[in-house]
Amino acid sequence: FGDDVSLPYTELVQQIEETLRMQLDSEPLVAATMLFLTCNQADQDKLNAGKEIICKYFDNIIANPDEDKYRRIRLQNKVYLEKVAPLKYAFELLQASGFVASDDQDSIVYQERSIEPLQLAQDTLMHGQPIQ
């Protein structure tokens, strides 16, 4: 925004979020990761717990790329509902990582055959920093 921009905190946060949202189409993984990290930083414990679960999803697929059970996240799963779903932009992060909605809309599925996109997504999530 530049060094000369002076906004009230809530307006600045809104501007940061809006700027990142506009980048979802051109840079989905980076923008979704930044949105996830930035918009959830008020509660670090919840953010870290959700990040850990998402990384576990990624780890399971990376370690067992041919196991269909690891490629599916049920949206009504207790852990997902309690730890991931409440976090802002978690769903967008999973979509940007390669997950797509199942036909029955009950779950999201990683349909890529390659695990490289997940490795990149995990690296981006683990090393990304929220905008302060």
N, C-alpha and C positions, 0 to 999 in steps of 0.2 A: 504493500500500500504506500510505501515511501516513509521517510523519516518525519515529514512535516504533517502527517495525518494525526489528528487528535480527535478521538471519539470516546463517548462513554463506553465503559467496559462491555455492557450488553450489546451495544450496537457494533462494537468491534468484533465480538464473537459471532454475531449474525453475519457480518460482512465476510469473515473468514470462512464460515460454513457455506455461504452462498457462492463464494469464489471456488471453493473445492467442489461443490455440487456441479458447477458449470463444467468442470474438468472430467466428470464421470464418463462422458462419451469418448473423449479423446485419450485419456489415460486412466481407464477404469480401476486397475489394481492400485496404483499409487494414490489416486484420489480417494477411493473407498477406504484404503488403509489409513490415510491421513484423517479422513472424516471420523472413522472409528476411534482412532487414538485421541484426537483432539476433542471430540464432542462427549467423550466419556471420562475425561481426565479428572473430573470433580470427585469421583469415587474410585480411587486407585485399586482398592481391594476387589471391587466388582469387575473393573477393567482387567486386572491381572487374572482373575478366575476365568473370565470369558475368553481371554487370549489363550490361556492354558488349554481350555477345552477345544478351541478352534485348532490350535497347534496339534492337539492329540488326534483330531479328525484327520489332519494332514498327514501326521506321522503314520497312522494306521494304513492309509492308502499307499503312502510311499513304501512302507515295509511289506505290504501285501497287495500289490497292484492288480492282481487277478481275482481277489476276493470281493465279490459283489456286495457282501454285507457291510464292508467298510466304506463303500462308495455311496451309501445312502444315509442321509440324515433325516430321521423322522421328525417332523415339525411338532408332533405332540409328545415327543420323548421328554421325560421329566427333567433330565439334565439340560437339554437344549432349552426348554421352557424357562427354567429357573436361572440358568447362568449365561446363556447366549442371547436368546430372544429379547430380553429387556434392554440390552445394550443398543444404543442408537447406531445405525449403519452396519450392524453385524450381518444382517441378511445381504446387504449390498456387497459387503466384503466377501462373503461366501460366493455370491454370484460372480464377482470379478475374478475370483480364484478358479472358476470353471464349473461351479455347480449350477444346475438348471432344475426348474420345477418338474416334478414327475407328472405323468398324465393325470393321475388322480388328485394332484395338488396336496397329497398327504406328506410328501417328503421332497427333499432336493437331492439330486444325484450328480455325482462327478462322472461325466460321460467321456472325458478325454481318455485316450488310451495311453498317452504319454504322462509321466509324472513330473516332467520338467516344469510345467506351469505351477504345480503345487509347491515344488521346491522354491521357485521364485516367490510365490505368494507367502510362504512361510518365512523366507529370508526377509522379505519386505516388512512383514508384520513384526518379526522379532527385533529388527534393527531400526525400524521407523520410530520417529520421535513426534510427539504431538506439537502442534504450533502453540507456542506460549503467548 
